[in-house]
Amino acid sequence: MLKGLYIMNERSFDLVYPADVRNEIEEIVDIYAPPLTSQSLREDLSILQEAECLFTGWGAPELTRDLLEKAPNLKVIFYAAGSIKKIATDAFWKSDVKITTAAEANAIPVQEFTLSQVLFCLKNGWQYVKDIRINKAYPEKPYSFSGAYNSTAGIISLSKIGRGVCELLKPFEINLLAYDPFVSEQEAELLGVSLCSLDDLFSKSDVVSLHAPLLEETRELIKREHFKLMKPNAAFINTARGAIVKEAEMIEVLQERKDITAVLDVTFPEPPPLNSVLYTMPNVVLTPHLAGSQGEECGRMGNYMLEELKKYVKGEKLQWQVNYQAFIKQA
């Protein structure tokens, strides 16, 4: 029987690894100590001596040389969260330890959130919410907005999430544009999207949704000129990272053009400082970084790791294993 440990944030543990998932894990793995946090682990790294596998998630320990040396039997890490940028060190990549993640599971609620906002924004929903609150009256019909049918959505980055959003949007007869310099025309065609420049995407889309990873190449990628190009009553949705947008320039354009709506699930910094105008701008919708896995949704990530464990003990290929080539492209 494999020997293993749970190591992650105490606050998130029961959500990510609910009782039914833990019961199945513990039929396969001898969890030989109570759940640990990164802090409690640092107090006694010798507890890693017997560990052949680790079940982690948010708050996982950094995989340093010291930690790995204290875990001579460690073979695999099941990471029930998304990016491993903050924990995977050079020492880890020089080791033979495998790591598999629940990034695919965490992408699902982001895709669902984006779908809801794309469809609502195409109805000009947030503008109506604002106007009704101010005017205490409904506008007269017929209403004037794009709606989903035959409208255009622009997807920035055909990442895991971006591709999933494209799939979810297919039934709604929406034209899909995408900006991603790493995707070929053939790949785009298979996804049912048309590739274009960033300028064209902003100028032709009724709603723009950002899904790029935060890399040095994408930092402040979205600037003043992009927002200026947006169509009347268009919307911008950001569920990626706030630092990908040049925020001050975005604010300038949104203050000039009250017809544009920005739905920001992420900002930089996050949350915005108390004196930020984002809190009071009528055409800005702020949500508290809730698009990713929250509440009961977190259990999907633990379940993905349970399924990976079953593959591992059978000697099968891990479905969500991350190699170094994939790691360097991650957010």
Sequence and secondary structure as in RCSB ss.txt:
>XXXX:A:sequence
MLKGLYIMNERSFDLVYPADVRNEIEEIVDIYAPPLTSQSLREDLSILQEAECLFTGWGAPELTRDLLEKAPNLK
VIFYAAGSIKKIATDAFWKSDVKITTAAEANAIPVQEFTLSQVLFCLKNGWQYVKDIRINKAYPEKPYSFSGAYN
STAGIISLSKIGRGVCELLKPFEINLLAYDPFVSEQEAELLGVSLCSLDDLFSKSDVVSLHAPLLEETRELIKRE
HFKLMKPNAAFINTARGAIVKEAEMIEVLQERKDITAVLDVTFPEPPPLNSVLYTMPNVVLTPHLAGSQGEECGR
MGNYMLEELKKYVKGEKLQWQVNYQAFIKQA
>XXXX:A:secstr
 EEEEEES HHHHHHHS HHHHHHHHHHEEE S  B HHHHHT GGGGGG SEEEE TT   B HHHHHT TT  
EEEE SS  TTTB HHHHTS  EEEE HHHHHHHHHHHHHHHHHHHHTTHHHHHHHHHHHSS   SS     STT
 EEEEE  SHHHHHHHHHHGGGT EEEEE TTS HHHHHHHT EE  HHHHHHH SEEEE     TTTTT B HH
HHHT  TT EEEE S GGGB HHHHHHHHHH TT EEEES  SSSS  TT GGGT TTEEE  S SS  GGGGHH
HHHHHHHHHHHHHTT   TTB  HHHHTT  
